[in-house]
């Protein structure tokens, strides 16, 4: 298993989860998390809070582990 990168961009999350979920669905979920937390939805890097929410809801991507 590979370690999950510490910092993730929206593009990297779509790449990691693309074989499990539709890319548009992933983008919508990230956007909804960012809006709920009052974050800027136009930024490419996601915060640790959004990363944590995403992983809590969808689990780790296939082949990756938390380090």
Backbone as CSV, one residue per row, in Angstrom:
resi,resn,N_x,N_y,N_z,CA_x,CA_y,CA_z,C_x,C_y,C_z
1,UNK,0.822,-1.176,0.000,0.000,0.000,0.000,0.874,1.251,0.000
2,UNK,0.370,2.281,-0.637,1.087,3.550,-0.712,0.545,4.508,0.343
3,UNK,1.414,5.382,0.857,0.916,6.378,1.817,0.106,7.451,1.098
4,UNK,-0.952,7.898,1.728,-1.771,8.982,1.186,-0.976,10.284,1.310
5,UNK,-0.880,11.071,0.233,-0.134,12.332,0.308,-0.688,13.256,1.394
6,UNK,0.213,14.010,2.017,-0.191,14.933,3.084,-1.064,16.061,2.543
7,UNK,-0.634,16.671,1.433,-1.410,17.749,0.824,-2.025,17.238,-0.474
8,UNK,-3.308,17.526,-0.635,-4.020,17.074,-1.822,-4.654,18.245,-2.549
9,UNK,-4.648,18.146,-3.861,-5.384,19.103,-4.673,-6.686,18.430,-5.090
10,UNK,-7.600,19.227,-5.599,-8.853,18.656,-6.098,-8.564,17.661,-7.209
11,UNK,-7.624,18.002,-8.078,-7.260,17.110,-9.180,-6.700,15.784,-8.698
12,UNK,-5.876,15.822,-7.655,-5.283,14.597,-7.109,-6.360,13.721,-6.474
13,UNK,-7.308,14.330,-5.781,-8.397,13.542,-5.187,-9.217,12.873,-6.282
14,UNK,-9.496,13.616,-7.346,-10.252,13.028,-8.457,-9.472,11.880,-9.088
15,UNK,-8.162,12.024,-9.148,-7.311,10.953,-9.687,-7.333,9.721,-8.771
16,UNK,-7.209,9.951,-7.463,-7.161,8.849,-6.502,-8.481,8.091,-6.404
17,UNK,-9.595,8.819,-6.453,-10.907,8.202,-6.282,-11.625,7.956,-7.608
18,UNK,-11.000,8.316,-8.718,-11.642,8.228,-10.034,-12.076,6.835,-10.441
19,UNK,-11.399,5.815,-9.922,-11.794,4.447,-10.261,-12.938,3.947,-9.378
20,UNK,-13.295,4.732,-8.349,-14.367,4.334,-7.435,-15.622,5.179,-7.605
21,UNK,-15.433,6.461,-7.981,-16.556,7.389,-8.087,-16.405,8.229,-9.355
22,UNK,-17.521,8.753,-9.825,-17.536,9.660,-10.965,-16.819,10.953,-10.592
23,UNK,-16.002,11.474,-11.512,-15.208,12.678,-11.235,-16.083,13.900,-10.937
24,UNK,-17.208,14.009,-11.606,-18.123,15.138,-11.356,-18.701,15.019,-9.943
25,UNK,-19.056,13.819,-9.538,-19.569,13.578,-8.191,-18.529,13.975,-7.145
26,UNK,-17.279,13.601,-7.374,-16.204,13.943,-6.444,-16.082,15.458,-6.316
27,UNK,-16.085,16.158,-7.445,-15.977,17.619,-7.445,-17.135,18.252,-6.671
28,UNK,-18.343,17.741,-6.869,-19.512,18.272,-6.172,-19.408,18.057,-4.668
29,UNK,-18.919,16.903,-4.271,-18.777,16.618,-2.840,-17.734,17.527,-2.197
30,UNK,-16.605,17.716,-2.868,-15.572,18.606,-2.341,-16.137,20.017,-2.197
31,UNK,-16.842,20.469,-3.219,-17.435,21.809,-3.192,-18.419,21.945,-2.036
32,UNK,-19.236,20.932,-1.816,-20.216,21.015,-0.723,-19.527,21.052,0.639
33,UNK,-18.436,20.297,0.806,-17.677,20.341,2.061,-17.080,21.725,2.263
34,UNK,-16.503,22.289,1.194,-15.892,23.613,1.298,-16.929,24.676,1.630
35,UNK,-18.086,24.608,1.007,-19.147,25.574,1.295,-19.629,25.444,2.730
36,UNK,-19.791,24.212,3.206,-20.254,23.986,4.571,-19.269,24.538,5.599
37,UNK,-17.984,24.515,5.256,-16.956,25.007,6.168,-16.631,26.484,5.944
38,UNK,-17.298,27.102,4.966,-17.075,28.513,4.679,-15.745,28.790,3.997
39,UNK,-15.252,27.822,3.243,-13.966,27.965,2.563,-14.148,28.452,1.131
40,UNK,-13.069,28.953,0.559,-13.064,29.397,-0.828,-13.124,28.168,-1.748
41,UNK,-14.156,28.085,-2.585,-14.323,26.915,-3.447,-13.436,26.962,-4.682
42,UNK,-12.787,28.095,-4.931,-11.954,28.227,-6.125,-10.510,27.793,-5.902
43,UNK,-10.121,27.561,-4.678,-8.754,27.145,-4.398,-8.526,25.709,-4.862
44,UNK,-7.321,25.419,-5.337,-7.015,24.074,-5.829,-6.622,23.123,-4.707
45,UNK,-5.882,23.637,-3.719,-5.509,22.808,-2.573,-6.699,22.673,-1.642
46,UNK,-6.886,21.492,-1.109,-7.956,21.333,-0.129,-7.350,21.352,1.265
47,UNK,-8.118,21.821,2.210,-7.640,21.906,3.589,-7.715,20.537,4.250
48,UNK,-7.047,20.421,5.398,-7.092,19.168,6.152,-8.512,18.840,6.598
49,UNK,-9.313,19.879,6.893,-10.698,19.653,7.332,-11.518,19.004,6.217
50,UNK,-11.366,19.492,4.996,-12.094,18.921,3.862,-11.588,17.512,3.575
51,UNK,-10.281,17.333,3.640,-9.681,16.005,3.424,-10.242,15.005,4.429
52,UNK,-10.314,15.417,5.694,-10.823,14.537,6.752,-12.295,14.182,6.512
53,UNK,-13.104,15.188,6.165,-14.521,14.934,5.878,-14.678,13.976,4.704
54,UNK,-13.898,14.190,3.650,-13.990,13.346,2.458,-13.629,11.899,2.797
55,UNK,-12.530,11.712,3.520,-12.103,10.350,3.885,-13.092,9.704,4.842
56,UNK,-13.654,10.478,5.771,-14.651,9.924,6.692,-15.881,9.425,5.938
57,UNK,-16.282,10.155,4.904,-17.474,9.771,4.160,-17.205,8.641,3.160
58,UNK,-16.068,8.692,2.459,-15.822,7.755,1.358,-14.709,6.745,1.604
59,UNK,-14.043,6.858,2.739,-12.948,5.938,3.035,-11.692,6.324,2.272
60,UNK,-10.646,5.550,2.492,-9.397,5.805,1.793,-9.489,5.291,0.365
61,UNK,-8.760,5.921,-0.557,-8.765,5.412,-1.918,-8.116,4.025,-1.973
62,UNK,-8.513,3.223,-2.920,-8.002,1.875,-3.080,-6.487,1.899,-3.223
63,UNK,-5.800,1.103,-2.397,-4.352,0.977,-2.473,-3.575,1.982,-1.638
64,UNK,-4.266,2.796,-0.831,-3.592,3.820,-0.029,-3.890,3.600,1.447
65,UNK,-2.972,4.103,2.276,-3.141,4.040,3.721,-2.739,5.368,4.341
66,UNK,-3.266,5.653,5.517,-2.891,6.873,6.256,-1.514,6.647,6.884
67,UNK,-0.720,7.710,6.892,0.617,7.600,7.527,0.700,8.547,8.689
